[in-house]
Amino acid sequence: MVFHTPAPRPDDTPARLERLDLTVEDLVIPVRAGVEARRTTTRHHPKAFSGWVDYAERVAALRDGLVSRGWTAEEREGVCLVVHPERRLAIMTALGTSGTGTAEPVTTVRRRGKVTEQIVSVNAQLAFDLVLQEVPHPSRFDMPVYALLVHREEDEIRSELSLAARIDDDGYIDRWKDRIPLPVIRLNEVLGDGDGGNDEPPFDPDFDVPEL
């Protein structure tokens, strides 16, 4: 099967998110929360800790914003999700490569495991028309799962909400049915002057959660 990966179209991001019962703020606020959380760590913490904090706060902020509107926080064998009230879609989050939020191709930074393979397999099988869909069997996990991708490039954070369509033979998500770019966040707007003082660890954009 041949997949066509559409380039992001930033001009209509709010309208496209509205079709999914989302706003730009629903997604940008969690991205900022993750970056800001790194300020709580120091060079004496384990090297991977700042990445874990970033990921954990991103997930928590995403859930905090949407659960109040009827979404639910769920985990599928370790994959953290927030699920639409009518179970018509779910959202996970991961790091993307340098094409994140641009018209360039993008893949996940780390290879994914069996659980994500199952999720992407469902995405590939479902019909897709840029609007919320009825889920054939609401009691089963057969809804589309979007990925909130995040990437740090120099002094900016880029992100997008994308629907995965394929995992390559090496375990990286490399094809997408849809890509919705989000506004760029300037790193100095979040962290202040630079990445912090002498006691703060460097910003590690390559950390990602283990294979799931």
Secondary structure as a PSIPRED ss2 file (coil, helix, strand):
# PSIPRED VFORMAT (PSIPRED V4.0)

   1 M C   1.000  0.000  0.000
   2 V C   1.000  0.000  0.000
   3 F C   1.000  0.000  0.000
   4 H C   1.000  0.000  0.000
   5 T C   1.000  0.000  0.000
   6 P C   1.000  0.000  0.000
   7 A C   1.000  0.000  0.000
   8 P C   1.000  0.000  0.000
   9 R C   1.000  0.000  0.000
  10 P H   0.000  1.000  0.000
  11 D H   0.000  1.000  0.000
  12 D H   0.000  1.000  0.000
  13 T H   0.000  1.000  0.000
  14 P H   0.000  1.000  0.000
  15 A H   0.000  1.000  0.000
  16 R H   0.000  1.000  0.000
  17 L H   0.000  1.000  0.000
  18 E H   0.000  1.000  0.000
  19 R C   1.000  0.000  0.000
  20 L C   1.000  0.000  0.000
  21 D C   1.000  0.000  0.000
  22 L C   1.000  0.000  0.000
  23 T C   1.000  0.000  0.000
  24 V H   0.000  1.000  0.000
  25 E H   0.000  1.000  0.000
  26 D H   0.000  1.000  0.000
  27 L H   0.000  1.000  0.000
  28 V H   0.000  1.000  0.000
  29 I H   0.000  1.000  0.000
  30 P H   0.000  1.000  0.000
  31 V H   0.000  1.000  0.000
  32 R H   0.000  1.000  0.000
  33 A H   0.000  1.000  0.000
  34 G H   0.000  1.000  0.000
  35 V H   0.000  1.000  0.000
  36 E H   0.000  1.000  0.000
  37 A H   0.000  1.000  0.000
  38 R H   0.000  1.000  0.000
  39 R H   0.000  1.000  0.000
  40 T H   0.000  1.000  0.000
  41 T C   1.000  0.000  0.000
  42 T C   1.000  0.000  0.000
  43 R C   1.000  0.000  0.000
  44 H C   1.000  0.000  0.000
  45 H C   1.000  0.000  0.000
  46 P C   1.000  0.000  0.000
  47 K C   1.000  0.000  0.000
  48 A C   1.000  0.000  0.000
  49 F H   0.000  1.000  0.000
  50 S H   0.000  1.000  0.000
  51 G H   0.000  1.000  0.000
  52 W H   0.000  1.000  0.000
  53 V H   0.000  1.000  0.000
  54 D H   0.000  1.000  0.000
  55 Y H   0.000  1.000  0.000
  56 A H   0.000  1.000  0.000
  57 E H   0.000  1.000  0.000
  58 R H   0.000  1.000  0.000
  59 V H   0.000  1.000  0.000
  60 A H   0.000  1.000  0.000
  61 A H   0.000  1.000  0.000
  62 L H   0.000  1.000  0.000
  63 R H   0.000  1.000  0.000
  64 D H   0.000  1.000  0.000
  65 G H   0.000  1.000  0.000
  66 L H   0.000  1.000  0.000
  67 V H   0.000  1.000  0.000
  68 S C   1.000  0.000  0.000
  69 R C   1.000  0.000  0.000
  70 G C   1.000  0.000  0.000
  71 W C   1.000  0.000  0.000
  72 T E   0.000  0.000  1.000
  73 A E   0.000  0.000  1.000
  74 E E   0.000  0.000  1.000
  75 E E   0.000  0.000  1.000
  76 R E   0.000  0.000  1.000
  77 E C   1.000  0.000  0.000
  78 G C   1.000  0.000  0.000
  79 V E   0.000  0.000  1.000
  80 C E   0.000  0.000  1.000
  81 L E   0.000  0.000  1.000
  82 V E   0.000  0.000  1.000
  83 V E   0.000  0.000  1.000
  84 H C   1.000  0.000  0.000
  85 P C   1.000  0.000  0.000
  86 E C   1.000  0.000  0.000
  87 R C   1.000  0.000  0.000
  88 R C   1.000  0.000  0.000
  89 L C   1.000  0.000  0.000
  90 A E   0.000  0.000  1.000
  91 I E   0.000  0.000  1.000
  92 M E   0.000  0.000  1.000
  93 T E   0.000  0.000  1.000
  94 A E   0.000  0.000  1.000
  95 L E   0.000  0.000  1.000
  96 G E   0.000  0.000  1.000
  97 T C   1.000  0.000  0.000
  98 S C   1.000  0.000  0.000
  99 G C   1.000  0.000  0.000
 100 T C   1.000  0.000  0.000
 101 G C   1.000  0.000  0.000
 102 T C   1.000  0.000  0.000
 103 A C   1.000  0.000  0.000
 104 E C   1.000  0.000  0.000
 105 P C   1.000  0.000  0.000
 106 V C   1.000  0.000  0.000
 107 T C   1.000  0.000  0.000
 108 T E   0.000  0.000  1.000
 109 V C   1.000  0.000  0.000
 110 R C   1.000  0.000  0.000
 111 R C   1.000  0.000  0.000
 112 R C   1.000  0.000  0.000
 113 G C   1.000  0.000  0.000
 114 K H   0.000  1.000  0.000
 115 V H   0.000  1.000  0.000
 116 T H   0.000  1.000  0.000
 117 E H   0.000  1.000  0.000
 118 Q H   0.000  1.000  0.000
 119 I H   0.000  1.000  0.000
 120 V H   0.000  1.000  0.000
 121 S H   0.000  1.000  0.000
 122 V H   0.000  1.000  0.000
 123 N H   0.000  1.000  0.000
 124 A H   0.000  1.000  0.000
 125 Q H   0.000  1.000  0.000
 126 L C   1.000  0.000  0.000
 127 A C   1.000  0.000  0.000
 128 F C   1.000  0.000  0.000
 129 D C   1.000  0.000  0.000
 130 L C   1.000  0.000  0.000
 131 V C   1.000  0.000  0.000
 132 L C   1.000  0.000  0.000
 133 Q C   1.000  0.000  0.000
 134 E C   1.000  0.000  0.000
 135 V C   1.000  0.000  0.000
 136 P C   1.000  0.000  0.000
 137 H C   1.000  0.000  0.000
 138 P C   1.000  0.000  0.000
 139 S C   1.000  0.000  0.000
 140 R C   1.000  0.000  0.000
 141 F C   1.000  0.000  0.000
 142 D C   1.000  0.000  0.000
 143 M C   1.000  0.000  0.000
 144 P C   1.000  0.000  0.000
 145 V E   0.000  0.000  1.000
 146 Y E   0.000  0.000  1.000
 147 A E   0.000  0.000  1.000
 148 L E   0.000  0.000  1.000
 149 L E   0.000  0.000  1.000
 150 V E   0.000  0.000  1.000
 151 H E   0.000  0.000  1.000
 152 R E   0.000  0.000  1.000
 153 E E   0.000  0.000  1.000
 154 E C   1.000  0.000  0.000
 155 D C   1.000  0.000  0.000
 156 E E   0.000  0.000  1.000
 157 I E   0.000  0.000  1.000
 158 R E   0.000  0.000  1.000
 159 S E   0.000  0.000  1.000
 160 E E   0.000  0.000  1.000
 161 L E   0.000  0.000  1.000
 162 S E   0.000  0.000  1.000
 163 L E   0.000  0.000  1.000
 164 A E   0.000  0.000  1.000
 165 A E   0.000  0.000  1.000
 166 R E   0.000  0.000  1.000
 167 I E   0.000  0.000  1.000
 168 D C   1.000  0.000  0.000
 169 D C   1.000  0.000  0.000
 170 D C   1.000  0.000  0.000
 171 G C   1.000  0.000  0.000
 172 Y C   1.000  0.000  0.000
 173 I E   0.000  0.000  1.000
 174 D E   0.000  0.000  1.000
 175 R E   0.000  0.000  1.000
 176 W E   0.000  0.000  1.000
 177 K E   0.000  0.000  1.000
 178 D E   0.000  0.000  1.000
 179 R E   0.000  0.000  1.000
 180 I E   0.000  0.000  1.000
 181 P E   0.000  0.000  1.000
 182 L C   1.000  0.000  0.000
 183 P C   1.000  0.000  0.000
 184 V C   1.000  0.000  0.000
 185 I E   0.000  0.000  1.000
 186 R E   0.000  0.000  1.000
 187 L H   0.000  1.000  0.000
 188 N H   0.000  1.000  0.000
 189 E H   0.000  1.000  0.000
 190 V H   0.000  1.000  0.000
 191 L H   0.000  1.000  0.000
 192 G C   1.000  0.000  0.000
 193 D C   1.000  0.000  0.000
 194 G C   1.000  0.000  0.000
 195 D C   1.000  0.000  0.000
 196 G C   1.000  0.000  0.000
 197 G C   1.000  0.000  0.000
 198 N C   1.000  0.000  0.000
 199 D C   1.000  0.000  0.000
 200 E C   1.000  0.000  0.000
 201 P C   1.000  0.000  0.000
 202 P C   1.000  0.000  0.000
 203 F C   1.000  0.000  0.000
 204 D C   1.000  0.000  0.000
 205 P C   1.000  0.000  0.000
 206 D C   1.000  0.000  0.000
 207 F C   1.000  0.000  0.000
 208 D C   1.000  0.000  0.000
 209 V C   1.000  0.000  0.000
 210 P C   1.000  0.000  0.000
 211 E C   1.000  0.000  0.000
 212 L C   1.000  0.000  0.000
